[in-house]
Amino acid sequence: MSSTVQKTREYFEYKGAVYDCTWEDENTLIRHGGPWDRGSADSYYRRVANPHFYVGASMQSDRIGQDDMTEEQILEYYAGYAYNEAQGDYKEY
């Protein structure tokens, strides 16, 4: 008999959009370097919000700034930022 462990999904609503923010490898929304990831990282390190993302891994691929982001990407960035703010998860210095 095989058993499968079902992971509990985690969702976050921001400005009427619902995001699946379950941390797992298959979740492309929160991929390392993506808009959600960069927003949550900026909040984590207590940096001011500055929408951006990387086409690949953070600091190892081309950086895309707000002027070249779609409205959806900017919203994802701010959703990641707001999610971390709601969690209160900040770097301790």
C-alpha positions, 0 to 999 in steps of 0.5 A, spaced: 500 500 500 502 506 498 501 513 501 501 520 498 502 526 502 498 531 500 501 538 501 496 543 504 496 549 499 497 556 501 493 562 498 494 570 499 489 575 496 492 582 494 487 587 490 482 582 488 487 577 485 488 570 489 495 567 489 498 560 490 504 562 495 505 554 497 513 553 497 514 548 492 519 547 486 513 546 481 510 553 483 512 558 478 509 564 481 514 564 487 520 561 483 527 564 485 528 571 482 521 572 479 516 578 481 513 575 487 520 572 490 523 579 489 517 583 492 518 578 498 525 579 499 525 586 499 520 586 504 524 581 508 530 585 508 526 591 509 528 595 503 523 600 500 518 597 494 522 597 488 518 592 483 523 588 479 525 581 477 530 577 474 529 572 468 533 567 471 536 566 478 536 572 482 543 576 481 545 571 476 541 573 470 538 579 466 534 584 471 528 587 469 525 593 472 519 596 473 519 600 466 519 593 462 514 589 467 507 588 465 501 590 470 501 583 472 508 582 474 508 589 478 502 586 481 505 580 483 511 583 486 507 588 490 503 581 492 509 578 494 511 584 498 505 585 502 505 577 503 511 578 507 509 584 510 503 580 513 507 574 515 512 579 519 518 575 517 524 580 517 531 579 517 534 580 524 541 584 523 
